[in-house]
Amino acid sequence: MNEIPPGLLFSLLALLIVISAFFSSSETSMMALNRYRLRHQAKSGHRGAKRAMELLTRPDKLIGVILIGNNLVNILASVLAGVVFTKLYGDAGVFYATAVLTIVILIFAEVTPKTIAALHPEKVAFPASLVLRPLLWLLAPAVWLVGSVSNGLARLVGVEAGEQAEAEHLAPEELRTVVFESGALLPSKHKGMLLNVLDLDQATVEDIMIPRNEVVGIDLEDSGDEILQQLAESSYTRLPVYAGDINRVVGILHLRRAAQILREGPAAFSAEQLKTFTDEPYFVPEATPLPTLLMNFQKRKRRMGLVVDEYGEVMGIVTLEDLLEEIVGDFTASPVPSEDEEIIARGDGWYSIEGGTSIRDINRTLHWDLPTDGPKTFNGLAMEYLENIPDGNISFYILDYLVEIEEVSEKMITRARVRKTH
C-alpha cells in the first residue's frame, strides 16, 4: 500500500465516507417512514413504496444489512486513514487519523445525512431501497449469522423477534391526535365530524334521548277530533301511539300513512283503524352505546326507538336524527333566538340555559367542559351540586361556571344564567 499515491488513498477514503453516509441516511429514512402513508402509496402502485414496504416486513434483517455495511465501511476507512496519516506524519499519524476521521465521520457520514433523511425520509428511502434490496440478498449469510446471535441475546432478556413485524395500530386517542394535527389537509368541518365519530363510543342512548316529559305522541284515549287535529298539525314525521300512558305504547305511526285517515275525516276515524297504520315499536336499553344503536338502526331499518330502563319503564325516545346530529351537528338552527330555545346568548359571556338541556349539547354548542359522567341535564347537574331544589333565585358555582337561577318550579330548575369564569 506504500506504493499507492496519497491522492488516490484520499480519494478512496472520501468514497468510503460517502458510502458510510449512504448507510446512515438509509437507516434513518427507513425507520422514519410513515407506515400508513407508505401503505397508501404502495396500494397506489408506487414502486419505491413497494420496495420499502417489502424491506420493512423484516426490520431486523434490514437493520442487519445496513449495520453490517456501515460498520464494514467505517472500519475500512479507519484502516485506510491510519495508513495515510502514518505515511505523512509517521508515528503521530495514528493520533491525527483518529481525530480527523472522528470529526469527518461525525459530520459528513452521521449527523448531516441522518438529519436530511429524517426531514425527507421518502426522498432518501425510496432510491436507497434499490441498493438495499440486492445487498440484502448478497449479504444474506452474514445477516443470518448476525441476526441469529442477536435474536438469541434478545431472548435472554425476554424479547422474541418474530418472523413478521408487529402490526401498528392506533388507539382512539392517538387517532384523535392524528386528526387534530392534520392541519389544512382536512377542512375544519370534516375534522369535527371525524372527532365526533371517535367520541361516539363515549356516549350512550341515555345521553342523547328525548326525555319522556318532552315526547310528543298520540294518546288513543283522547277524542277523535283531538287526534285528527294533532295529526294535521304535527311537525314530526313519526309519532309514538299509546293508550293512556307512554308505557302502554302500541306502535309508531308514520304521518305519511296518516294521510288516508285525514282524507276520510272524523266520521270514519277509530282507534282500531289508527292501530292498523302503526309499525311495531322498537325498544332500546338506555345504556346502549351509540355505535351499537347506529348498527341496530341500520340492521332493523329503523329511525326511532323507545328508550327503556332496567325495569322496562319508557324513559324517552331516540331517533336517527338525534344520532346523526352527534356526528354532523344540528341540522336546523333558528336565525332569530326565541325565549323557547334551550341556550340563548345574553352578552358579556352569559348564556340563558333551560334546565332540561343536555350537558353534552351545552358543551358542544358553547365549547365548555361541564362534567358529563353524572347527571345528563343541566338541571340534574345543578341539583347534584345544590343537593336540593332552591327556594328562589340564587347563585352558585359549578367548577369554573357561575350559575344564577332565573326560573325554578316545585320540581326542577327550569332556567338559569351561566357564565364561564376562567
ChimeraX attribute file (.defattr): number of C-alpha atoms within 10 A of each C-alpha:
attribute: neighborCount
match mode: 1-to-1
recipient: residues
	/A:1	9
	/A:2	8
	/A:3	5
	/A:4	9
	/A:5	10
	/A:6	16
	/A:7	10
	/A:8	10
	/A:9	16
	/A:10	14
	/A:11	11
	/A:12	16
	/A:13	22
	/A:14	15
	/A:15	14
	/A:16	23
	/A:17	22
	/A:18	17
	/A:19	17
	/A:20	26
	/A:21	25
	/A:22	22
	/A:23	26
	/A:24	23
	/A:25	26
	/A:26	28
	/A:27	24
	/A:28	21
	/A:29	26
	/A:30	26
	/A:31	16
	/A:32	16
	/A:33	21
	/A:34	12
	/A:35	16
	/A:36	11
	/A:37	11
	/A:38	18
	/A:39	15
	/A:40	12
	/A:41	16
	/A:42	18
	/A:43	12
	/A:44	11
	/A:45	10
	/A:46	14
	/A:47	13
	/A:48	20
	/A:49	25
	/A:50	19
	/A:51	19
	/A:52	24
	/A:53	21
	/A:54	15
	/A:55	19
	/A:56	19
	/A:57	15
	/A:58	17
	/A:59	17
	/A:60	21
	/A:61	18
	/A:62	21
	/A:63	20
	/A:64	22
	/A:65	26
	/A:66	22
	/A:67	17
	/A:68	15
	/A:69	19
	/A:70	21
	/A:71	13
	/A:72	14
	/A:73	20
	/A:74	20
	/A:75	12
	/A:76	15
	/A:77	21
	/A:78	19
	/A:79	13
	/A:80	19
	/A:81	23
	/A:82	21
	/A:83	19
	/A:84	24
	/A:85	20
	/A:86	17
	/A:87	15
	/A:88	12
	/A:89	13
	/A:90	11
	/A:91	12
	/A:92	13
	/A:93	18
	/A:94	19
	/A:95	14
	/A:96	16
	/A:97	20
	/A:98	14
	/A:99	11
	/A:100	13
	/A:101	19
	/A:102	13
	/A:103	11
	/A:104	13
	/A:105	19
	/A:106	14
	/A:107	14
	/A:108	16
	/A:109	24
	/A:110	19
	/A:111	15
	/A:112	15
	/A:113	23
	/A:114	24
	/A:115	15
	/A:116	15
	/A:117	25
	/A:118	19
	/A:119	13
	/A:120	14
	/A:121	22
	/A:122	20
	/A:123	13
	/A:124	22
	/A:125	25
	/A:126	22
	/A:127	15
	/A:128	21
	/A:129	21
	/A:130	13
	/A:131	12
	/A:132	21
	/A:133	16
	/A:134	11
	/A:135	15
	/A:136	18
	/A:137	11
	/A:138	12
	/A:139	14
	/A:140	15
	/A:141	11
	/A:142	14
	/A:143	21
	/A:144	15
	/A:145	12
	/A:146	17
	/A:147	18
	/A:148	13
	/A:149	10
	/A:150	14
	/A:151	16
	/A:152	14
	/A:153	13
	/A:154	13
	/A:155	11
	/A:156	9
	/A:157	8
	/A:158	8
	/A:159	11
	/A:160	12
	/A:161	17
	/A:162	10
	/A:163	10
	/A:164	11
	/A:165	12
	/A:166	10
	/A:167	7
	/A:168	8
	/A:169	9
	/A:170	9
	/A:171	9
	/A:172	13
	/A:173	11
	/A:174	11
	/A:175	15
	/A:176	18
	/A:177	12
	/A:178	12
	/A:179	17
	/A:180	15
	/A:181	12
	/A:182	13
	/A:183	11
	/A:184	8
	/A:185	9
	/A:186	14
	/A:187	10
	/A:188	13
	/A:189	11
	/A:190	13
	/A:191	19
	/A:192	17
	/A:193	16
	/A:194	18
	/A:195	18
	/A:196	19
	/A:197	17
	/A:198	16
	/A:199	17
	/A:200	17
	/A:201	13
	/A:202	13
	/A:203	18
	/A:204	18
	/A:205	26
	/A:206	23
	/A:207	22
	/A:208	23
	/A:209	21
	/A:210	21
	/A:211	17
	/A:212	14
	/A:213	10
	/A:214	10
	/A:215	16
	/A:216	17
	/A:217	21
	/A:218	23
	/A:219	19
	/A:220	21
	/A:221	13
	/A:222	13
	/A:223	11
	/A:224	17
	/A:225	13
	/A:226	14
	/A:227	21
	/A:228	19
	/A:229	12
	/A:230	14
	/A:231	21
	/A:232	13
	/A:233	9
	/A:234	14
	/A:235	10
	/A:236	11
	/A:237	10
	/A:238	18
	/A:239	20
	/A:240	23
	/A:241	24
	/A:242	19
	/A:243	15
	/A:244	13
	/A:245	14
	/A:246	22
	/A:247	15
	/A:248	13
	/A:249	20
	/A:250	17
	/A:251	19
	/A:252	23
	/A:253	24
	/A:254	16
	/A:255	19
	/A:256	10
	/A:257	13
	/A:258	16
	/A:259	12
	/A:260	11
	/A:261	18
	/A:262	15
	/A:263	9
	/A:264	10
	/A:265	12
	/A:266	14
	/A:267	8
	/A:268	11
	/A:269	16
	/A:270	14
	/A:271	15
	/A:272	9
	/A:273	11
	/A:274	17
	/A:275	17
	/A:276	11
	/A:277	18
	/A:278	20
	/A:279	14
	/A:280	12
	/A:281	17
	/A:282	16
	/A:283	15
	/A:284	22
	/A:285	20
	/A:286	22
	/A:287	15
	/A:288	14
	/A:289	17
	/A:290	22
	/A:291	19
	/A:292	14
	/A:293	20
	/A:294	17
	/A:295	11
	/A:296	14
	/A:297	17
	/A:298	12
	/A:299	9
	/A:300	9
	/A:301	9
	/A:302	14
	/A:303	17
	/A:304	21
	/A:305	22
	/A:306	25
	/A:307	25
	/A:308	20
	/A:309	14
	/A:310	9
	/A:311	6
	/A:312	12
	/A:313	14
	/A:314	22
	/A:315	21
	/A:316	24
	/A:317	26
	/A:318	25
	/A:319	20
	/A:320	15
	/A:321	13
	/A:322	19
	/A:323	20
	/A:324	15
	/A:325	15
	/A:326	20
	/A:327	18
	/A:328	15
	/A:329	18
	/A:330	13
	/A:331	9
	/A:332	7
	/A:333	7
	/A:334	7
	/A:335	6
	/A:336	6
	/A:337	12
	/A:338	10
	/A:339	9
	/A:340	8
	/A:341	13
	/A:342	18
	/A:343	22
	/A:344	16
	/A:345	14
	/A:346	12
	/A:347	9
	/A:348	7
	/A:349	10
	/A:350	18
	/A:351	19
	/A:352	22
	/A:353	24
	/A:354	23
	/A:355	23
	/A:356	20
	/A:357	19
	/A:358	25
	/A:359	25
	/A:360	21
	/A:361	21
	/A:362	18
	/A:363	14
	/A:364	13
	/A:365	12
	/A:366	12
	/A:367	10
	/A:368	14
	/A:369	15
	/A:370	16
	/A:371	14
	/A:372	16
	/A:373	8
	/A:374	10
	/A:375	16
	/A:376	19
	/A:377	20
	/A:378	25
	/A:379	23
	/A:380	20
	/A:381	20
	/A:382	23
	/A:383	16
	/A:384	14
	/A:385	12
	/A:386	13
	/A:387	10
	/A:388	10
	/A:389	16
	/A:390	18
	/A:391	9
	/A:392	12
	/A:393	12
	/A:394	12
	/A:395	14
	/A:396	14
	/A:397	16
	/A:398	16
	/A:399	13
	/A:400	12
	/A:401	16
	/A:402	15
	/A:403	21
	/A:404	18
	/A:405	21
	/A:406	18
	/A:407	16
	/A:408	18
	/A:409	12
	/A:410	9
	/A:411	8
	/A:412	17
	/A:413	23
	/A:414	18
	/A:415	22
	/A:416	24
	/A:417	20
	/A:418	23
	/A:419	18
	/A:420	17
	/A:421	11
	/A:422	6
